[in-house]
């Protein structure tokens, strides 16, 4: 067998790591000093990214 037949290419999906640095918060729900959650990410009242929630049950 040739070496290329034995090797396989694995592509990893990092799509779940893509998050916006800033979000748009509608005026009708915007309040100064609040924290906003979008999926597993948190944003401050200025709509800037704060952090990603870490799931305590996930295994690395």
Beta strands, then each sheet from edge to edge (+ up, - down):
strand 1: 36-38
strand 2: 41-43
strand 3: 49-52
sheet 1: 1+ 2- 3+
end
